[in-house]
Structure formats: C-alpha cells, structure tokens
Amino acid sequence: MFDKPLKDISLGVVLMRLFQASRRFNVEIQPQLVMLQKTLLNVEGLGRQLDPELDLWKTAKPFLERWMSEQLGWRGLLRTLRQEAPYWATTLPQLPRLAHRLLAEDRLGAIEARLERLAEVGRRRNGLLALVAALVAAFAVALLIR
C-alpha cells in the first residue's frame, strides 16, 4: 500500500478492516482516532479529485517527519523539559526525604503478611472443598447401596 498511487488505495477499506480488528479484539476506539479516520477519508476524496496518481505517502512523508521530530525528537524533548522544569524545581528538594521514607518502610514485611493471609484463605477453602467432596462421595455411596 505504501508504494501505490491514491487511485489504487481505498482508505475506506483500510478503515473498515481497522474497525473489524478493533471489534474482534474488543478495542475501544478513541474519539481522536475517529476524527483522524474522518480526516483521512476527506484527504482521500480531495486527493482523488485533484490527482488520482497522487502518492499520498510520499506527499505526507515530510510533514509526518517534521511532526514526529517536533513531538518525539530533540525539539519535543527540549519543549517537555522546559514545561516540566518548574515541577522539578519543587520536587527535587524533597527527593532525599522521600527516598529515606521509601527505604525505611518495611514493604517486604507487609507483602509477606499479605501472602500469609492469602495462604490461610487458600487452606480454609481447600478444607471446605474437601468436606464438600467427602459429603458428595458419601451421598453417592449411599445412593449406590440402596
């Protein structure tokens, strides 16, 4: 599909397959994706009217590369760092105290206690199941003896 001209691509079919796969795997479709799909269909229709031989991927590649660079590249990283710097300035002085509190907590002991409680619940449940199984077996034997 990446090397085909627009006249050979049906974004409607591509989107229908996407919806079918989403439905099959119970994926919730976000409103942003629906809006993107609507935009793609509009672009496809306009592109077919202007130039049926248009290669949509080659045309969109420079714009997508610039957008990806701005969002995920160095420019995006620097923008995110500038936005987050005020929050870091307030959090950094608290890090030693937070680290000490985290290290001082007996998290392993709490986890062991919870595991022991779960094991006790499992033992009780197994005992009840054994009792029920014995009663069912006794009932079955009583029915066979009659």
N, C-alpha and C positions, 0 to 999 in steps of 0.2 A: 504494500500500500504506500510505502514511503517514496517509491520511485514512479508512481503512477500519476498521470495528469488528473486534474479535477474531474474531467468528464468520465473517467473510469472509476471514480470513488463515489460511493454513496454514504455520506456521513449518517444518514437516516438508518441504514442497515447496521452500521457500526454501533450507533447508539442503541438500537433495538437489541443487539447482541449484548451490549453492556447491561441494559436493563434486565435481560433474561438471566445473565450470570448473577446479577445482584439479587434477583428474586430467588434463584436456585439456592444461593448460599445465605439467604436472609440478611442481606446487607442493607442497612438503612441508607437511602440516598439523600445526601445533604442538599439543601436548597442552593448552595453555591454551585454544586455540580450540575443541577438542573439549569441554572442560569448560564453556565458555561456551554452546556449542550444546546441551549436555545441560540446562543451567540454563534456556535459552530454551524448550526443549520442556516442561520442568516448569512454567514460568511460564504457557506457553500452556494446558496442561492444567488447571492450577488456575484460571486466569482464565476459561476456558470454563465450568468448573463454577460459579464464583461469579457471573459476569455475562457472558453471551455478547455483550452490547452494549458491553463494555469497550473503550475505545480505548487500546491498550497504549502507544502512542507518547505520547499526552497524559499518561497516568499516569506514565510513566517520565521524561518531559522534565525536571521539576525535580530529580530525583535525578541524572540524567546531567549536567545543567548544573552542579550543585554538585560532582560528581566531577571534571568537566573543569576547573572553576575551581581545585579543590584540586591537581590534577595538573599542569595546564599554565598556569594563571593566575598572578596575583601571589603567592598563597599558596604555590603549588608552587615558584615561583622563589625565594621567600624561604626555604622549607624546604631547597631544594637548596643555596642559598648558605650556610646555617648548617651543613649537613652537609659541604660541601666546604672551608669556611674553614680547618680545621686543615691540610689538604693544601696549600692555597695558601700558608699561613704558612711551610711548609718549602720550597716550590718557588720562591717569589718571590725570595729572596736569591740563588738560583742562576741566575736568568734572564740577567743580564749575561754571566756566563761561558759559558752555553750558547749565547747569541746570538753571542758572539765566536767560539766554536768553529765554529758553523754557517757564519758568514760567512767564516772563514778557510779552510774546506775548499775544495778545487778540485773541486767537484762537476761543473762543466761539462767539465773535462778528463777526468774518469772516464767521463762519458757519451759524449764524443767517442771515447775509446778503445774503448768497447764497441761503438759504432756502426761503427767501422773494422773491428773483428773480425767483426761480422756481415756487413759488406760483403765481406770477404775470403772468408768461408764461402760467401756467395752466388756470388762469382766462381768459386770452386772447383767448386761444384755445377753452375753453368752450363757450365763446361768439360767436366765429366763427362757432362752431358746431351748436349752437342754431340758428344762422342766416341761415345756410345751411338747417337745419331741417325745419325751417319755410318756406323757399323757395320751398323745395320739397313738403311740405304739401300743399302750395298754388298751386303749379303746379298740384298736384294730384286732388285737389278740382276743379280746372279749367277744367281738363280733364273729371271729372265726370259730371260737369254741362253741358257740351256741349252735 
